Amino acid sequence: MEPWLALTVVAIGLGVLAVVIGIGIYNRLVSLENRYENAFSQIEVQLQRRYDLIPNLVETAKGYMSHERETLEAVISARNQALGSLKAAAEHPGAATAMADLASAEKGLSGVLGRLFAVAEAYPDLKANHNMMQLTEELTATENKVSFARQHYNDSVTAYNTYRESFPPVMFASMFGHTENAELLQFDSAAISEAPKVSFS
């Protein structure tokens, strides 16, 4: 075989190999990206459930806590801000700014919810209210689901980031539009990932 022919065959073989490797890397990046985006959608479902419970909680408390209007308004305001941050994050799951804004909004919401439950301790009739007890129970269950969904999301993001930064994917990732790592969803305070420890029994 002529040397130039052998070189041509080797070059074609290497080209085909590079294309096959590139296709495999592209498909794996897309798969891992879809996985963490789906994991974020589970967080979205649980946070939406949480946000839907809060107006009912405030409405129930309002009948007993007429002098605590400022606290109740702060809860609704923080809830609306968190809902807006969730919608923005859902449009760009994994984006650093979106994740930071959502974590910050959740911290604010958890703070005012904690304040609401602390104030509610001074109202025995509210503590005994069946609706309030049921809403608190549902909120606690939802908080636990948020925590599990967030852990799954963070695990999925870690898998994506690890693969994207490994060799040889790191050589191809930018060409395929995967230019940045996805951001973990980190809550600043442990209180955010747990429901307020208040007993209404």
C-alpha positions in Angstrom: 0.0 0.0 0.0 1.3 3.4 -0.9 2.3 5.6 2.1 0.0 8.4 1.1 -2.9 5.9 0.9 -2.1 4.5 4.4 -2.0 8.1 5.8 -5.3 8.9 4.2 -7.0 5.8 5.7 -5.5 6.6 9.1 -6.7 10.2 8.8 -10.2 9.1 7.8 -10.3 6.6 10.6 -9.2 9.2 13.2 -11.8 11.6 11.8 -14.6 9.0 12.1 -13.4 8.1 15.7 -13.5 11.8 16.6 -17.0 12.2 15.3 -18.2 9.1 17.1 -16.6 10.3 20.4 -18.1 13.8 19.8 -21.6 12.4 19.3 -21.3 10.3 22.5 -20.1 13.3 24.5 -22.9 15.5 23.1 -25.6 12.9 23.9 -24.3 12.4 27.4 -24.1 16.2 28.1 -27.7 16.6 26.8 -28.9 13.6 28.9 -27.2 15.0 32.1 -28.6 18.5 31.5 -32.1 17.1 31.0 -31.7 15.1 34.2 -30.9 18.2 36.4 -33.6 20.3 34.7 -36.1 17.6 35.4 -34.9 17.4 39.0 -35.4 21.2 39.3 -39.0 20.8 38.1 -39.6 18.5 41.1 -38.4 21.3 43.4 -40.7 23.7 41.5 -43.7 21.4 42.1 -43.0 21.2 45.8 -42.2 25.0 46.3 -45.4 25.8 44.3 -47.3 23.6 46.7 -45.7 25.4 49.7 -46.6 28.8 48.2 -50.2 27.7 47.6 -50.5 26.7 51.3 -49.3 30.0 52.7 -52.3 32.3 51.8 -54.6 29.7 53.5 -52.3 29.8 56.5 -52.4 33.6 56.6 -56.2 33.7 56.1 -56.7 31.3 59.0 -54.3 33.3 61.3 -55.9 36.6 60.3 -59.1 35.8 62.2 -57.2 35.4 65.4 -54.3 37.8 64.9 -55.9 41.0 63.9 -53.2 43.0 65.8 -50.4 41.3 63.8 -51.3 42.8 60.5 -47.7 43.7 59.7 -46.5 40.2 60.3 -49.2 38.7 58.0 -48.5 41.2 55.3 -44.8 40.4 55.5 -45.5 36.7 55.0 -47.6 37.4 51.9 -45.0 39.8 50.5 -42.2 37.3 51.1 -44.3 34.5 49.5 -44.9 36.6 46.4 -41.2 37.5 46.1 -40.3 33.8 46.4 -42.9 32.8 43.8 -41.4 35.3 41.4 -37.9 34.0 42.0 -39.1 30.4 41.5 -40.6 31.4 38.1 -37.4 33.0 37.0 -35.3 30.0 38.2 -37.7 27.6 36.3 -36.9 29.4 33.1 -33.2 28.9 33.6 -32.5 26.0 36.0 -28.9 25.8 37.0 -28.2 29.5 36.2 -26.1 31.0 39.0 -28.1 34.2 39.4 -31.4 32.4 39.3 -30.4 29.9 41.9 -28.9 32.6 44.2 -32.1 34.7 43.9 -34.3 31.7 44.7 -32.2 30.8 47.7 -32.3 34.4 49.0 -36.1 34.6 48.5 -36.5 31.3 50.3 -34.4 32.5 53.2 -36.6 35.6 53.5 -39.8 33.6 53.4 -38.6 31.1 56.0 -37.7 34.0 58.3 -41.1 35.6 58.2 -42.9 32.3 58.5 -40.8 31.5 61.6 -41.9 34.9 63.0 -45.5 34.1 62.2 -45.3 30.8 64.0 -43.6 32.5 67.0 -46.3 35.1 67.2 -49.0 32.5 66.9 -47.8 30.9 70.1 -49.4 33.8 72.0 -52.9 32.9 70.6 -54.2 29.7 72.2 -57.4 29.6 70.1 -55.3 29.8 66.9 -53.1 27.0 68.1 -56.2 24.9 68.8 -57.7 25.7 65.4 -58.1 22.4 63.3 -57.5 24.2 60.0 -54.3 25.8 61.4 -53.0 22.4 62.6 -53.8 20.8 59.3 -52.1 23.5 57.3 -49.0 23.3 59.5 -48.9 19.6 59.0 -49.1 20.0 55.3 -46.4 22.7 55.3 -44.1 20.4 57.3 -44.7 17.5 54.8 -44.0 19.8 51.9 -40.8 21.2 53.5 -39.5 17.6 53.7 -40.4 17.0 50.1 -38.6 20.2 49.1 -35.5 19.0 50.9 -35.5 15.6 49.1 -36.1 17.3 45.7 -33.3 19.8 46.3 -30.9 16.9 47.2 -31.8 15.1 44.0 -31.3 18.3 42.0 -27.9 19.0 43.6 -26.8 15.4 42.9 -27.9 15.7 39.3 -26.1 19.0 38.9 -22.9 17.5 40.4 -23.0 14.6 37.9 -23.4 17.1 35.0 -20.6 19.3 36.2 -18.2 16.4 36.9 -18.8 15.0 33.4 -18.5 18.4 31.7 -15.2 19.1 33.4 -13.7 15.7 32.8 -11.5 14.7 29.8 -12.3 14.4 26.9 -15.8 16.1 27.4 -14.1 19.3 28.5 -12.6 19.7 25.0 -16.0 19.4 23.3 -18.5 21.0 25.9 -18.0 24.6 24.8 -18.5 23.7 21.1 -21.8 22.0 22.1 -23.1 25.1 24.0 -22.2 23.8 27.5 -20.0 26.7 28.4 -20.7 26.9 32.2 -21.3 24.6 35.1 -24.8 24.4 36.5 -25.3 26.0 39.9 -26.3 24.0 43.0 -29.3 25.2 45.0 -27.8 26.0 48.4 -29.9 27.4 51.2 -28.0 29.6 53.5 -29.7 28.5 56.7 -30.6 25.0 57.9 -33.9 26.6 59.0 -35.0 26.9 55.3 -34.8 23.2 54.6 -36.8 22.3 57.7 -40.3 23.3 58.7 -40.6 25.5 61.7 -40.7 23.5 64.9 -44.0 24.7 66.3 -46.6 22.5 67.9 -50.3 23.3 67.5 -51.5 20.4 69.5 
